[in-house]
C-alpha cells in the first residue's frame, strides 16, 4: 500500500512541479528495459500500475517495503531500490560488491551522483514524445479509482488523504500569465494591472496563491536596490507601483490571514490563533518572509505617516508570528529603537500599541527580553536629557510602566533585578568613594531609573488596591526608598542640589500613590544649612536655571543670586508638596510641629529676606491647617484602638479646598507658568544660536569674512 501511495505522491508531485518549470518531460524508457511499461492510454495508466503493484505486494514479505520512505527520498531515489525502481532504470548496477559497500558508507556522495545521473537522463530524453499527465487526467483517474476499487480508495482516505485532496485549479492557476513584463535580468516587472488583479483576488477570493505573490513582491520592494533583492522574482521600476504595492501588502495581508485563520480575542485583550490550523503551517514561509520584509522597511523608513501605518497594520499580524522567536526578538528590537528615537508622537504611540500586542501574546521568556530591552534602551536615551528630549523620556517612562504591568510576574522579576543593580551601584560608591563610582550615581541614568521604578511601583500599588493584582510589587517599595535616600546622602554638595530635588520629587510621588510614609523632612530642611542660603550672594546676569533639565549646577552659578533664588523656590515647592500629603490626616498638627519650629528658627538667623518671607508664609499655612484638623478632631470621637475611625477621619474632605491645599495648588499654577516662559526663552535662544551657526557656515562658503566674524560674536 505504501508503494501505491508513493506512486500517487509522485504523480501529484509531477503535476505540482509543472508550475515551477522543474518537470518538462518524462524520460523515455529503453526498449530493452525489464520494467513494467505504461499503458499508452493515460486514463488507464494509473489503474494498471495499481493492479500490478497489488499483485506484487501479495507475493512480498511485509519487511520488503520501506515504510519510512519520504516523498523526497522517493523522487531522489535515495533508498533501497524496489522492483519498480529497477524497471525504471535503463542500466543495471554492475559495480562490484566492494565498491557498492563503500558507496553505501558515503550516502551523501551517492546521493549527489544519483542526482547528477537523473539530470543527465532528463537532458538526453528531452526529445521524447511522451508528455506528462495533466491535472485533469489525474483527477479523472482518481474518480475512476473510487468507482472500480472502493476498498483501496477508502484506504487512501484513512492513511493518505492529502493525495485525494487535489485541486486542479491549484496547479493550473500559477501557469496563467501574470501580465508583467520580463526585464533583461529575467525578472517579472510589476505593473499597475498586476496590482489591480492581485487586489481583486485578495479582496474577493481571499486567494492564498495571490497572497504568496504579493508577499514576494513586497520583499522585492523592501530590498529594492540592495544585494538581497538581486535574486528575487519581481522587480519594481515605477514609484507609483512601489507605493501602491506597499499599501496593498500592508493592508491586505492581515485581512486575508484573518479570513483563513481567524483571531480569537480573550478577556484580557489578548489575541491568539489556533496553532493546529493546517493553513497556518502552510503559510509559515510566507509569514517569515513578510515579517523580515517589515523589519527591513522599519530600518529604512523616515516618513512618520508611513511608519505609523506600517506599525498599526503589523499589530494585526503579530499573533500569527508568535512561534517565530528569532523574528520576534529582532522585531521587538526594531520597534523599541523607533519608539525611543522617533520624535513624532503618532509613531511613538503606534510603537506602544505594537509592543503591547507582542507582550500580550508572548511567553515569559520573550516578555522578559522585551522588558529588559525597553528598560535598557530608555536608560540609554535618558542619559542625555535636554529641553527637547525631556517630553520623550517622560513618555517612555509612562508607556513602559503600562506595558510592564501587563504581566505582573515577569514585571516583578525584571524590577527586582534592576532595583538590586541600583543598590549594588550605591554600595560600591559608599565603600569606594572615587570619582569613577560617584559618576554612576550622579548621572541622569541613575536619576531616571529611580524615577521610573517609582512610577511603576505607584501604578502597581493602585492595581493591587483596585483590582487585586501585582500585590507582590509592593514589597519592592522599601528597598527603592532606601536606595533613593542613600543616593541623596552620598551627594551632599550644593552643586548637586538639582539631583537632590529630582530624587525628592520621585519619593514624594511614590509616597502619594502608595500611601507609604517616607521621612523627607530631614532631607529637605538640610538644605537650609547650606552656604548657598546663609551667605550673601554675588550679583550676576545669568539666566535662571531650568531645574527640570539640570542635574548639576554649572560652577559659574554657585554663590550667585540666580542660584540662590532657584534653591529657595525649589525648597518651598517640595516642602509644600510633601506636607500637603498629610493635610487631612488626624495626626497633622503633631506631625508639622518640627517643621514649624525649624523654619522659625532659621528665619530668625537668616539675612535672606526673600527666603524668610516665603518660609514664614508657608509656616502660616501649616498653622492654619493644624487648627482646621484640631477643630474637626475635637468634634469627633476617635481612639487609637479604633483604626477604622482613624482612616475615616476627613476622608470625604477634599484636600484642595483646605488652606494648605489651596496654597499648594496656587503655587503649582504660578510655577507652571514660570516654567513655560523659561522654556520658551531657552528654545528661542537655542534657535537663535542655530540660525547664527547656519549663517556663519554660509558665510564661510561664500568667503564673507565680515559676516563670519559677526556670527562668532553672536555665538559668544
C-alpha positions as CSV (number, residue, x, y, z in Angstrom):
1,X,0.0,0.0,0.0
2,X,2.8,2.4,0.8
3,X,4.2,1.9,-2.7
4,X,0.9,2.7,-4.3
5,X,0.7,5.8,-2.2
6,X,4.2,6.7,-3.3
7,X,3.1,6.5,-7.0
8,X,0.2,8.8,-6.3
9,X,2.5,11.2,-4.5
10,X,5.0,11.1,-7.3
11,X,2.2,11.7,-9.9
12,X,0.9,14.6,-7.8
13,X,4.4,15.9,-7.3
14,X,5.0,15.9,-11.1
15,X,1.8,17.9,-11.6
16,X,2.8,20.5,-8.9
17,X,6.3,20.6,-10.3
18,X,5.0,21.7,-13.6
19,X,4.2,25.2,-12.4
20,X,7.8,25.7,-11.3
21,X,9.2,24.5,-14.6
22,X,11.1,21.8,-12.9
23,X,9.5,18.8,-14.8
24,X,9.4,19.4,-18.5
25,X,9.1,15.9,-20.0
26,X,9.3,12.4,-18.6
27,X,12.3,10.3,-19.7
28,X,11.5,7.6,-22.3
29,X,12.3,4.1,-21.3
30,X,14.7,1.9,-23.3
31,X,13.4,-0.9,-25.4
32,X,15.4,-3.5,-23.5
33,X,14.1,-2.4,-20.1
34,X,12.8,-5.2,-18.0
35,X,10.4,-3.0,-16.0
36,X,6.7,-2.5,-16.5
37,X,5.7,-0.2,-19.4
38,X,2.9,2.4,-19.0
39,X,-0.3,2.0,-20.9
40,X,-0.5,4.4,-23.8
41,X,-3.9,5.4,-22.6
42,X,-3.3,7.8,-19.8
43,X,-6.7,7.2,-18.2
44,X,-5.9,3.5,-17.7
45,X,-2.3,4.1,-16.7
46,X,-2.8,4.6,-13.0
47,X,-5.2,1.7,-12.8
48,X,-2.8,-0.8,-14.5
49,X,0.1,0.3,-12.2
50,X,-2.0,-0.1,-9.1
51,X,-3.1,-3.6,-10.2
52,X,0.5,-4.7,-10.9
53,X,1.6,-3.4,-7.5
54,X,-1.2,-5.2,-5.8
55,X,-0.2,-8.5,-7.4
56,X,3.4,-8.0,-6.4
57,X,2.5,-6.9,-2.9
58,X,0.8,-10.2,-2.3
59,X,4.0,-12.1,-3.1
60,X,6.3,-9.9,-1.0
61,X,7.0,-10.1,2.7
62,X,5.9,-7.2,4.9
63,X,9.5,-6.3,5.6
64,X,10.4,-5.7,2.0
65,X,8.7,-2.3,2.0
66,X,10.4,0.8,3.3
67,X,7.7,2.2,5.4
68,X,9.8,5.2,6.5
69,X,10.4,6.5,3.0
70,X,9.6,10.1,2.4
71,X,8.4,11.9,-0.7
72,X,11.9,13.5,-1.2
73,X,13.5,10.1,-0.9
74,X,11.2,8.6,-3.5
75,X,11.9,11.3,-6.0
76,X,15.6,11.4,-5.4
77,X,16.0,7.6,-5.3
78,X,17.9,7.8,-2.0
79,X,16.7,4.5,-0.7
80,X,16.9,0.8,-1.4
81,X,15.7,0.0,-4.9
82,X,12.5,-1.9,-5.4
83,X,11.2,-3.7,-8.4
84,X,9.6,-0.5,-9.7
85,X,12.9,1.3,-9.4
86,X,14.6,-1.4,-11.3
87,X,12.1,-1.2,-14.1
88,X,12.6,2.5,-14.5
89,X,16.4,2.1,-14.6
90,X,17.7,1.5,-18.1
91,X,21.1,0.0,-17.0
92,X,21.8,-2.5,-14.3
93,X,24.2,-1.8,-11.5
94,X,27.3,-3.7,-12.5
95,X,29.6,-2.4,-9.7
96,X,31.5,-4.9,-7.6
97,X,30.3,-5.7,-4.2
98,X,33.2,-3.9,-2.5
99,X,32.6,-0.7,-4.4
100,X,28.9,-0.8,-3.5
101,X,29.6,-1.3,0.1
102,X,32.0,1.6,0.0
103,X,29.3,3.8,-1.7
104,X,26.8,2.8,1.0
105,X,29.2,4.2,3.6
106,X,29.0,7.5,1.8
107,X,25.3,8.2,1.4
108,X,25.8,11.9,0.7
109,X,28.2,11.4,-2.2
110,X,26.0,8.6,-3.6
111,X,23.0,10.9,-3.4
112,X,24.8,13.6,-5.4
113,X,25.9,11.1,-8.1
114,X,22.4,9.8,-8.5
115,X,21.0,13.3,-8.8
116,X,23.6,14.1,-11.5
117,X,22.7,10.9,-13.4
118,X,19.0,11.8,-13.1
119,X,19.7,15.2,-14.6
120,X,21.7,13.7,-17.4
121,X,19.0,11.2,-18.2
122,X,16.4,14.0,-18.3
123,X,18.5,16.0,-20.8
124,X,19.1,13.0,-23.0
125,X,15.4,12.2,-23.1
126,X,14.2,15.8,-23.7
127,X,13.2,14.9,-27.3
128,X,10.9,12.1,-26.2
129,X,7.3,12.3,-27.4
130,X,5.7,11.1,-24.1
131,X,4.2,14.1,-22.2
132,X,3.3,14.2,-18.5
133,X,-0.2,13.6,-17.5
134,X,-2.0,16.8,-16.9
135,X,-4.1,17.7,-13.9
136,X,-7.5,16.9,-15.4
137,X,-6.4,13.4,-16.4
138,X,-5.1,12.8,-12.9
139,X,-8.4,13.9,-11.4
140,X,-10.3,11.5,-13.8
141,X,-8.0,8.7,-12.7
142,X,-8.8,9.3,-9.1
143,X,-12.5,9.3,-9.8
144,X,-12.3,6.0,-11.7
145,X,-10.3,4.5,-8.9
146,X,-13.1,5.4,-6.5
147,X,-15.6,3.5,-8.7
148,X,-13.6,0.4,-9.6
149,X,-11.7,-0.1,-6.3
150,X,-13.6,1.4,-3.4
151,X,-11.6,-0.5,-0.8
152,X,-8.3,0.9,-1.9
153,X,-9.9,4.4,-2.2
154,X,-11.1,4.1,1.5
155,X,-7.6,3.1,2.5
156,X,-6.1,6.2,0.9
157,X,-8.8,8.3,2.7
158,X,-7.7,6.9,6.1
159,X,-3.9,6.8,5.6
160,X,-3.0,9.4,2.9
161,X,-5.9,11.8,2.5
162,X,-3.6,14.5,1.1
163,X,-3.4,12.6,-2.2
164,X,-7.1,12.8,-2.6
165,X,-7.4,16.5,-1.6
166,X,-6.1,17.5,-5.0
167,X,-7.4,20.6,-6.8
168,X,-6.5,21.0,-10.4
169,X,-7.1,24.7,-10.2
170,X,-4.2,25.0,-7.7
171,X,-1.8,23.5,-10.3
172,X,-3.0,25.4,-13.3
173,X,-3.5,28.7,-11.5
174,X,0.1,29.6,-11.4
175,X,0.6,28.7,-15.1
176,X,-1.5,31.6,-16.1
177,X,0.4,34.7,-17.3
178,X,0.6,37.4,-14.6
179,X,0.6,40.3,-17.1
180,X,4.1,41.6,-16.2
181,X,7.0,42.1,-18.5
182,X,10.3,40.3,-18.3
183,X,13.3,42.5,-18.0
184,X,16.9,41.8,-19.1
185,X,17.6,40.0,-15.8
186,X,14.7,37.6,-16.3
187,X,12.6,39.2,-13.5
188,X,8.9,40.0,-13.7
189,X,8.4,43.7,-13.7
190,X,5.3,44.6,-11.6
191,X,2.7,46.8,-13.3
192,X,-0.4,48.6,-12.2
193,X,-2.5,46.0,-13.9
194,X,-0.9,43.2,-11.9
195,X,-1.6,45.1,-8.7
196,X,-5.2,45.6,-9.7
197,X,-5.6,41.9,-10.4
198,X,-4.0,41.0,-7.1
199,X,-6.1,43.4,-5.2
200,X,-9.3,41.9,-6.6
201,X,-8.2,38.4,-5.8
202,X,-7.3,39.3,-2.3
203,X,-10.5,41.3,-1.6
204,X,-13.0,39.0,-3.3
205,X,-11.5,35.5,-3.3
206,X,-9.0,35.8,-0.4
207,X,-6.6,33.7,-2.6
208,X,-3.6,32.3,-0.8
209,X,-1.7,31.9,-4.1
210,X,-2.1,35.7,-4.7
211,X,-1.1,36.3,-1.1
212,X,2.1,34.5,-1.8
213,X,2.8,36.6,-4.9
214,X,2.1,39.8,-3.0
215,X,4.5,38.8,-0.2
216,X,7.2,38.0,-2.8
217,X,6.6,41.4,-4.4
218,X,6.6,43.1,-1.0
219,X,10.0,41.5,-0.3
220,X,11.3,42.8,-3.6
221,X,10.1,46.3,-2.6
222,X,11.7,46.1,0.8
223,X,15.1,45.1,-0.5
224,X,15.0,47.4,-3.5
225,X,18.4,48.4,-4.8
226,X,20.1,46.0,-2.4
227,X,22.1,42.8,-2.8
228,X,19.4,40.8,-1.1
229,X,17.0,41.8,-3.8
230,X,19.1,40.8,-6.8
231,X,17.9,37.2,-6.9
232,X,14.2,37.8,-6.2
233,X,11.4,37.1,-8.7
234,X,10.0,40.6,-9.1
235,X,11.4,44.0,-9.9
236,X,9.9,47.5,-9.4
237,X,10.8,50.5,-11.5
238,X,7.8,52.8,-11.1
239,X,7.4,54.9,-7.9
240,X,3.6,54.7,-8.2
241,X,3.8,50.9,-8.3
242,X,6.0,50.9,-5.3
243,X,3.6,53.0,-3.2
244,X,0.5,51.0,-4.3
245,X,2.3,47.7,-3.6
246,X,3.2,48.9,-0.1
247,X,-0.4,49.8,0.7
248,X,-1.6,46.5,-0.8
249,X,0.8,44.4,1.2
250,X,0.4,46.2,4.5
251,X,-3.4,46.4,4.5
252,X,-4.5,43.3,2.6
253,X,-2.2,40.6,4.1
254,X,-3.7,40.9,7.7
255,X,-7.2,40.7,6.3
256,X,-6.6,37.6,4.2
257,X,-4.8,35.9,7.2
258,X,-7.8,36.7,9.4
259,X,-10.1,35.3,6.9
260,X,-8.4,31.9,6.7
261,X,-7.1,31.8,10.3
262,X,-9.5,33.9,12.5
263,X,-8.1,35.6,15.5
264,X,-9.6,34.9,18.9
265,X,-9.8,37.7,21.5
266,X,-9.6,36.7,25.2
267,X,-11.0,38.6,28.1
268,X,-7.7,40.4,28.8
269,X,-7.5,41.7,25.2
270,X,-5.0,39.0,24.2
271,X,-5.4,37.9,20.6
272,X,-4.5,34.3,19.9
273,X,-4.6,31.9,16.9
274,X,-5.2,28.2,16.6
275,X,-1.6,26.8,16.1
276,X,-3.1,23.5,14.9
277,X,-4.6,25.1,11.9
278,X,-3.2,23.4,8.7
279,X,-3.3,26.6,6.8
280,X,-1.0,28.3,9.3
281,X,1.7,25.6,8.8
282,X,1.4,26.0,5.0
283,X,1.8,29.8,5.4
284,X,4.9,29.6,7.6
285,X,7.4,30.5,4.8
286,X,5.1,33.4,3.7
287,X,4.8,34.8,7.2
288,X,8.5,34.7,7.8
289,X,9.3,36.4,4.5
290,X,6.6,39.1,5.3
291,X,8.0,39.6,8.8
292,X,11.6,40.1,7.8
293,X,10.5,42.5,5.0
294,X,8.7,44.6,7.6
295,X,11.9,44.7,9.6
296,X,13.8,45.9,6.6
297,X,11.2,48.7,6.0
298,X,11.3,49.8,9.6
299,X,15.1,50.3,9.3
300,X,14.8,52.4,6.2
301,X,11.6,54.4,6.5
302,X,11.8,58.0,7.6
303,X,8.3,59.3,6.9
304,X,6.3,59.4,10.1
305,X,3.0,58.7,8.4
306,X,4.2,55.6,6.6
307,X,5.9,54.3,9.8
308,X,2.7,54.7,11.8
309,X,0.7,53.0,9.1
310,X,3.1,50.1,8.9
311,X,3.2,49.6,12.7
312,X,-0.6,49.9,13.0
313,X,-1.2,47.2,10.5
314,X,1.6,45.0,11.7
315,X,-0.1,44.8,15.0
316,X,-2.7,42.5,13.5
317,X,-0.1,40.1,12.1
318,X,1.9,39.6,15.3
319,X,-0.3,36.8,16.7
320,X,0.4,34.7,13.6
321,X,4.2,35.0,14.2
322,X,4.3,34.3,17.9
323,X,6.2,31.0,17.3
324,X,9.0,32.6,15.3
325,X,11.2,33.6,18.2
326,X,14.1,34.8,16.1
327,X,11.9,37.2,14.2
328,X,10.1,38.4,17.2
329,X,13.3,39.3,19.1
330,X,14.6,41.3,16.1
331,X,11.1,42.9,15.6
332,X,11.0,44.0,19.3
333,X,14.4,45.5,19.0
334,X,13.5,47.4,15.8
335,X,10.2,48.7,17.3
336,X,11.9,49.7,20.6
337,X,14.5,51.6,18.6
338,X,11.8,53.5,16.7
339,X,9.9,54.1,20.0
340,X,13.0,55.6,21.6
341,X,14.4,57.7,18.8
342,X,11.5,59.0,16.7
343,X,10.2,62.4,17.6
344,X,6.7,62.1,16.1
345,X,4.0,61.4,18.8
346,X,1.9,59.3,16.4
347,X,4.8,57.0,15.7
348,X,5.6,56.5,19.3
349,X,2.0,55.7,20.2
350,X,1.9,53.2,17.4
351,X,5.1,51.6,18.8
352,X,3.4,51.3,22.2
353,X,0.4,49.5,20.7
354,X,2.6,47.1,18.8
355,X,4.8,46.3,21.9
356,X,1.6,45.9,23.9
357,X,0.3,43.4,21.4
358,X,3.6,41.5,21.4
359,X,3.7,41.3,25.2
360,X,0.1,40.1,25.4
361,X,0.8,37.1,23.2
362,X,4.4,36.3,24.2
363,X,5.6,33.8,26.7
364,X,7.6,34.6,29.8
365,X,11.0,34.3,28.1
366,X,10.1,36.7,25.3
367,X,8.3,39.0,27.8
368,X,11.5,39.2,29.9
369,X,13.5,40.0,26.8
370,X,11.1,42.8,25.8
371,X,11.0,44.3,29.2
372,X,14.8,44.2,29.5
373,X,15.4,45.8,26.1
374,X,12.8,48.5,26.7
375,X,14.3,49.4,30.1
376,X,17.9,49.5,28.9
377,X,17.0,51.5,25.8
378,X,15.1,54.0,27.9
379,X,18.1,54.4,30.3
380,X,20.5,54.8,27.4
381,X,18.4,57.5,25.8
382,X,17.7,59.3,29.1
383,X,21.5,59.7,29.8
384,X,21.2,62.8,27.6
385,X,18.4,65.0,28.9
386,X,17.6,68.4,27.5
387,X,14.6,70.6,26.9
388,X,14.0,68.8,23.6
389,X,14.2,65.2,24.9
390,X,12.5,65.6,28.3
391,X,9.0,65.1,27.0
392,X,10.0,61.9,25.0
393,X,11.8,60.5,28.1
394,X,8.7,61.0,30.3
395,X,6.6,59.4,27.6
396,X,8.9,56.4,27.5
397,X,8.7,56.0,31.3
398,X,4.9,56.2,31.4
399,X,4.4,53.8,28.5
400,X,7.0,51.3,29.8
401,X,5.3,51.2,33.2
402,X,1.9,50.4,31.5
403,X,3.5,47.6,29.3
404,X,5.4,46.1,32.2
405,X,2.3,45.7,34.3
406,X,0.6,43.6,31.6
407,X,2.3,40.6,33.2
408,X,3.0,41.2,36.9
409,X,5.0,38.0,37.3
410,X,7.6,38.9,34.7
411,X,7.4,42.6,35.8
412,X,8.4,41.6,39.4
413,X,11.4,39.6,38.2
414,X,12.7,42.4,36.0
415,X,12.0,45.1,38.6
416,X,13.7,43.1,41.4
417,X,16.8,42.5,39.2
418,X,17.3,46.2,38.2
419,X,16.5,47.7,41.6
420,X,19.1,45.3,43.1
421,X,21.5,46.6,40.4
422,X,20.9,50.1,41.6
423,X,21.6,49.0,45.2
424,X,24.9,47.3,44.2
425,X,26.0,50.5,42.4
426,X,25.2,52.6,45.5
427,X,27.0,50.1,47.8
428,X,30.1,50.3,45.6
429,X,30.0,54.1,45.7
430,X,29.8,54.1,49.5
431,X,32.6,51.6,50.0
432,X,34.8,53.1,47.3
433,X,34.1,56.8,47.1
434,X,36.0,57.5,44.0
435,X,35.2,59.9,41.1
436,X,34.5,56.9,38.8
437,X,32.0,55.4,41.2
438,X,30.4,58.7,42.1
439,X,29.7,59.4,38.4
440,X,27.5,56.3,38.2
441,X,25.3,57.7,41.0
442,X,25.4,61.4,40.0
443,X,24.1,60.8,36.5
444,X,20.9,61.2,34.6
445,X,20.6,57.5,34.0
446,X,20.5,56.7,37.7
447,X,18.1,59.5,38.5
448,X,15.7,58.5,35.7
449,X,16.0,54.8,36.7
450,X,14.8,55.7,40.2
451,X,12.0,57.9,38.9
452,X,10.8,55.1,36.5
453,X,10.7,52.5,39.2
454,X,8.8,55.0,41.4
455,X,6.2,55.4,38.8
456,X,6.0,51.7,38.1
457,X,5.6,50.8,41.8
458,X,3.0,53.5,42.2
459,X,0.8,52.1,39.4
460,X,1.3,48.6,40.7
461,X,0.1,49.7,44.1
462,X,-3.0,51.2,42.5
463,X,-3.7,47.9,40.6
464,X,-3.3,45.8,43.8
465,X,-5.7,48.1,45.6
466,X,-8.3,48.4,42.9
467,X,-8.1,45.1,41.1
468,X,-6.2,42.8,43.4
469,X,-3.2,42.1,41.0
470,X,0.5,42.9,41.3
471,X,0.4,42.5,45.1
472,X,4.0,41.3,45.2
473,X,5.3,44.5,43.7
474,X,4.6,46.4,47.0
475,X,7.5,44.5,48.7
476,X,9.9,46.5,46.4
477,X,8.9,49.9,47.7
478,X,11.0,49.8,50.8
479,X,14.4,48.9,49.0
480,X,13.7,51.6,46.4
481,X,13.1,54.2,49.2
482,X,16.3,53.2,50.9
483,X,18.3,53.4,47.7
484,X,17.0,56.8,46.9
485,X,17.7,58.2,50.3
486,X,21.2,56.7,50.1
487,X,21.8,58.4,46.8
488,X,20.8,61.7,48.3
489,X,23.0,61.4,51.3
490,X,26.0,60.4,49.2
491,X,25.7,63.7,47.2
492,X,25.7,66.5,49.8
493,X,27.4,69.1,47.6
494,X,25.3,72.2,46.9
495,X,26.3,71.9,43.3
496,X,24.2,68.7,43.2
497,X,21.1,70.2,44.6
498,X,19.2,69.7,41.3
499,X,19.8,66.0,41.6
500,X,18.6,66.0,45.3
501,X,15.4,67.8,44.2
502,X,14.8,65.3,41.4
503,X,15.1,62.3,43.7
504,X,12.9,64.1,46.3
505,X,10.2,64.5,43.8
506,X,10.3,60.8,43.0
507,X,9.9,59.9,46.6
508,X,7.0,62.3,47.1
509,X,5.3,60.8,44.0
510,X,5.9,57.3,45.4
511,X,4.5,58.3,48.8
512,X,1.4,60.0,47.4
513,X,0.3,56.9,45.3
514,X,1.4,54.1,47.6
515,X,0.4,55.6,51.0
516,X,3.8,54.7,52.4
517,X,5.2,57.2,54.9
518,X,8.7,58.4,53.8
519,X,10.7,60.7,56.2
520,X,11.5,63.6,53.8
521,X,11.8,66.4,56.3
522,X,15.4,65.9,57.2
523,X,16.4,65.7,53.6
524,X,14.6,69.0,52.7
525,X,15.5,71.0,55.8
526,X,19.1,70.0,55.4
527,X,19.2,72.5,52.5
528,X,18.7,75.4,54.9
529,X,22.1,74.8,56.4
530,X,23.8,75.2,53.0
531,X,26.3,78.1,52.5
532,X,24.3,78.9,49.4
533,X,21.5,80.2,51.5
534,X,23.4,81.6,54.6
535,X,26.0,83.7,52.7
536,X,25.5,86.8,50.8
537,X,25.1,86.0,47.1
538,X,27.2,87.6,44.3
539,X,25.4,89.7,41.7
540,X,25.2,88.1,38.3
541,X,23.4,88.5,35.0
542,X,22.9,84.7,34.3
543,X,19.6,83.4,33.1
544,X,17.6,81.3,35.6
545,X,18.3,77.6,35.6
546,X,15.8,75.2,34.2
547,X,15.8,72.8,37.1
548,X,13.9,70.1,35.2
549,X,16.8,69.5,32.8
550,X,19.7,70.2,35.1
551,X,21.3,67.6,37.4
552,X,24.4,69.5,38.3
553,X,24.6,73.3,38.6
554,X,27.3,74.9,36.5
555,X,30.3,76.2,38.6
556,X,29.7,79.7,37.4
557,X,26.2,79.7,39.1
558,X,27.5,78.9,42.6
559,X,27.1,81.7,45.2
560,X,25.1,83.8,42.8
561,X,21.7,85.4,43.3
562,X,20.1,83.4,40.5
563,X,21.1,80.1,42.0
564,X,20.0,81.1,45.5
565,X,16.6,82.2,44.3
566,X,16.3,78.9,42.4
567,X,17.1,76.8,45.5
568,X,14.6,78.8,47.5
569,X,11.8,78.2,45.0
570,X,12.5,74.5,44.7
571,X,12.7,74.0,48.5
572,X,9.4,75.8,49.2
573,X,7.7,73.8,46.4
574,X,8.9,70.5,47.8
575,X,8.0,71.4,51.4
576,X,4.5,72.3,50.3
577,X,4.1,69.1,48.2
578,X,5.4,66.9,51.0
579,X,3.3,68.2,53.8
580,X,0.1,68.5,51.8
581,X,0.1,64.7,51.5
582,X,-0.9,64.6,55.2
583,X,-3.2,67.7,55.2
584,X,-6.3,65.7,56.1
585,X,-4.5,63.2,58.4
586,X,-5.6,63.2,62.0
587,X,-2.0,63.5,63.2
588,X,-1.1,66.5,61.1
589,X,-0.9,69.0,64.0
590,X,1.7,66.9,65.7
591,X,3.5,65.9,62.5
592,X,4.0,69.5,61.4
593,X,5.4,70.9,64.7
594,X,9.1,70.1,64.0
595,X,8.8,71.8,60.6
596,X,7.3,75.0,62.1
597,X,10.0,75.2,64.8
598,X,12.8,74.6,62.3
599,X,11.5,77.2,59.9
600,X,11.0,79.9,62.5
601,X,14.5,79.3,64.0
602,X,16.1,79.6,60.5
603,X,14.1,82.9,59.8
604,X,15.5,84.5,62.9
605,X,19.1,83.9,61.9
606,X,18.9,84.3,58.2
607,X,19.5,87.5,56.3
608,X,17.8,86.3,53.2
609,X,14.7,88.5,53.2
610,X,13.0,86.8,50.3
611,X,13.5,83.3,51.7
612,X,12.4,84.3,55.2
613,X,9.2,85.9,53.9
614,X,8.3,82.9,51.8
615,X,9.2,80.4,54.5
616,X,7.1,82.2,57.1
617,X,4.1,82.3,54.7
618,X,4.4,78.5,54.4
619,X,4.6,78.2,58.2
620,X,1.4,80.3,58.5
621,X,-0.4,77.8,56.2
622,X,0.9,74.9,58.3
623,X,-0.6,76.6,61.4
624,X,-4.0,77.2,59.7
625,X,-4.2,73.6,58.6
626,X,-3.4,72.4,62.1
627,X,-6.2,74.5,63.5
628,X,-8.6,73.0,60.9
629,X,-7.6,69.5,61.8
630,X,-7.9,70.1,65.6
631,X,-11.3,71.6,65.2
632,X,-12.6,68.5,63.4
633,X,-10.8,66.2,65.7
634,X,-12.5,67.8,68.7
635,X,-15.9,67.2,67.1
636,X,-15.5,63.5,66.6
637,X,-14.9,60.7,69.0
638,X,-11.8,58.9,67.8
639,X,-9.5,56.5,69.5
640,X,-6.2,54.8,68.6
641,X,-7.8,51.5,69.3
642,X,-10.4,52.1,66.6
643,X,-8.4,52.1,63.4
644,X,-11.5,52.4,61.2
645,X,-12.4,55.7,62.7
646,X,-8.9,57.0,62.2
647,X,-9.0,56.0,58.5
648,X,-12.4,57.6,58.0
649,X,-11.3,60.9,59.6
650,X,-11.8,63.7,57.0
651,X,-12.0,61.0,54.3
652,X,-14.6,63.0,52.4
653,X,-12.8,66.3,52.7
654,X,-11.1,67.4,49.5
655,X,-7.5,68.5,50.3
656,X,-7.5,71.1,47.5
657,X,-10.2,73.1,49.4
658,X,-8.2,73.3,52.7
659,X,-5.9,76.3,53.4
660,X,-2.7,74.4,52.8
661,X,-4.1,72.6,49.7
662,X,-5.3,75.8,48.1
663,X,-1.9,77.4,48.7
664,X,-0.1,74.4,47.1
665,X,-2.5,74.5,44.1
666,X,-1.9,78.2,43.5
667,X,1.9,77.7,43.7
668,X,1.7,74.9,41.2
669,X,0.0,77.2,38.7
670,X,2.5,80.0,39.2
671,X,5.4,77.7,38.8
672,X,4.0,76.1,35.7
673,X,3.6,79.5,34.1
674,X,7.2,80.4,35.0
675,X,8.5,77.1,33.5
676,X,6.6,77.7,30.3
677,X,8.1,81.2,29.9
678,X,11.5,79.9,30.8
679,X,11.4,77.1,28.2
680,X,10.2,79.5,25.5
681,X,13.1,81.7,26.3
682,X,15.6,78.8,26.2
683,X,14.2,77.5,23.0
684,X,14.3,80.9,21.4
685,X,17.9,81.3,22.5
686,X,18.8,77.9,21.1
687,X,17.1,78.6,17.8
688,X,18.9,81.9,17.5
689,X,22.2,80.3,18.0
690,X,21.4,77.6,15.4
691,X,20.4,80.3,12.9
692,X,23.7,82.2,13.5
693,X,25.6,79.0,13.1
694,X,24.0,78.4,9.8
695,X,24.7,81.9,8.7
696,X,28.3,81.5,9.7
697,X,28.5,78.3,7.7
698,X,27.0,80.0,4.6
699,X,29.4,83.0,5.0
700,X,32.4,80.7,5.1
701,X,31.3,79.1,1.9
702,X,30.8,82.5,0.2
703,X,34.0,84.0,1.6
704,X,32.3,86.8,3.6
705,X,34.8,87.3,6.4
706,X,32.8,90.2,7.9
707,X,29.6,88.3,8.3
708,X,31.6,85.4,9.7
709,X,33.2,87.5,12.4
710,X,29.7,88.9,13.4
711,X,28.5,85.3,13.7
712,X,31.3,84.4,16.0
713,X,30.4,87.4,18.3
714,X,26.7,86.4,18.4
715,X,27.6,82.8,19.3
716,X,29.8,84.0,22.1
